[in-house]
Amino acid sequence: MGVDFRLYALTSGTDRRAVQVAAQVAAGGAGVVQVRAKDATTRQLLSLTIEVARAVASANPRTRVLVNDRADVAWAARRAGATVHGVHLGADDLPPPDARALLGPEALIGATAGSLSAVAAANSLAGVVDYLGCGPLRHTPTKDTGRTPLGIEGYFHLVGATELPIIAIGDVQSDDISLLAAAGVKGVAMLRALNDAPDPGAVARSVLAAWSAQAREIARGV
């Protein structure tokens, strides 16, 4: 599918700032932007998704736009003509096979898997699910998962348990990238580090630069 997972950006809120940040991080090179607005009504989320999708497509047509939790909203946004690529699903959301049936074979579908057992279970969905969002790396105030933080070491175990790409989430910072890359994750999901920044595009570029630097280090060690 050729998705660049290295920087997986999550939006915050439902105001104009969310749309602006999405466009800025896309322009900065983010491969994925997820529209996340837990407190929005369905219609608010649909309107936001359409706005974000249009802004992102203008800023960087290569960036994929996903909707958090709501396959129906992703479908409706597509029906409205927005370039929305898929959905990220949690344990209480529409089952991935049903989301795949709704959104079609080309959709990008991710699932949350915060433990070794959840990752192992997700292996049965290979071919339906395209990647796994795994965390938290550390405690974060934006989402209380109730799970014990994985720490860097935890990702080594998760990566070794699946062929699916793993995206690390949970208060990830730019300084974590080299260690997470060494653990084998394919990308990092970031929310506060982008949305709270005065220049989200600059943060996006610095994150991608850190990934590139790590790739050069690996190449030199071969």
C-alpha positions, -999 to 999 in steps of 0.1 A, spaced: 0 0 0 30 23 4 18 42 34 44 63 52 36 56 88 67 74 103 46 103 115 10 96 122 -6 128 134 -38 130 154 -60 161 154 -74 176 186 -107 195 190 -133 206 165 -124 242 158 -105 258 130 -72 251 148 -77 214 142 -80 219 105 -50 242 104 -27 219 124 -37 190 101 -28 210 70 5 221 86 17 187 96 7 173 62 27 200 45 56 191 69 55 155 56 32 135 79 21 104 61 -11 100 80 -35 124 97 -62 109 119 -93 130 127 -99 125 164 -126 143 182 -140 121 210 -166 147 222 -180 157 188 -214 148 177 -217 126 146 -225 156 124 -197 177 139 -172 149 133 -184 145 97 -181 182 90 -146 183 106 -135 153 87 -145 168 54 -127 201 63 -96 183 74 -96 160 43 -98 190 20 -71 209 38 -48 180 39 -53 171 2 -44 207 -7 -13 207 16 0 173 6 -19 148 -16 3 119 -4 -10 122 32 -37 97 41 -67 109 61 -83 85 86 -112 89 110 -109 77 146 -135 51 156 -162 59 131 -162 39 99 -197 53 91 -183 89 92 -154 79 70 -179 64 45 -202 95 47 -172 119 41 -162 99 11 -198 100 -2 -196 138 2 -165 138 -21 -138 142 6 -105 123 1 -108 101 32 -87 69 31 -100 49 60 -106 44 97 -88 35 130 -108 12 152 -108 5 189 -120 -26 207 -155 -12 211 -159 0 175 -173 -17 144 -154 -50 139 -127 -46 112 -142 -71 88 -174 -50 88 -155 -18 83 -136 -34 54 -169 -44 38 -182 -9 42 -152 10 30 -138 -14 4 -106 -32 -4 -85 0 -9 -93 15 25 -66 19 51 -78 3 83 -60 3 116 -68 -13 150 -58 -7 185 -38 -34 202 -23 -25 236 -10 -58 248 9 -89 236 -23 -109 236 -42 -82 216 -15 -82 190 -15 -120 188 -53 -119 183 -50 -92 156 -29 -116 135 -61 -133 126 -71 -101 109 -41 -98 86 -55 -89 52 -83 -70 69 -63 -47 92 -34 -28 77 -16 -17 109 -18 -18 147 -17 12 170 0 1 202 5 18 235 7 37 256 44 42 255 39 62 287 10 77 306 -8 105 288 -35 129 299 -53 128 266 -65 92 270 -67 69 300 -65 34 286 -62 17 319 -32 -2 306 3 -3 320 26 17 298 47 -4 275 79 15 277 105 11 249 112 -25 259 75 -35 254 76 -27 217 103 -53 211 79 -80 222 50 -66 202 70 -62 170 82 -98 173 47 -111 176 32 -98 143 40 -90 107 16 -61 108 32 -26 110 31 -12 146 26 24 154 37 36 188 13 59 207 11 75 241 31 107 248 57 99 222 84 126 218 109 132 191 137 119 214 120 85 215 122 79 178 157 63 176 148 38 203 114 30 189 129 26 155 154 2 169 125 -18 185 111 -22 150 80 1 151 71 16 117 58 50 130 48 72 159 14 87 166 16 121 181 -11 144 194 0 169 220 35 173 206 20 186 174 -12 203 185 4 222 213 33 234 192 35 270 179 47 255 146 33 220 140 48 218 106 83 224 120 77 196 146 66 173 118 98 180 98 119 174 129 102 141 136 108 129 100 144 142 102 149 120 133 136 90 113 159 97 84 189 101 108 181 67 124 179 51 89 213 65 81 227 51 114 213 16 105 227 18 70 262 26 84 260 -3 107 252 -28 80 
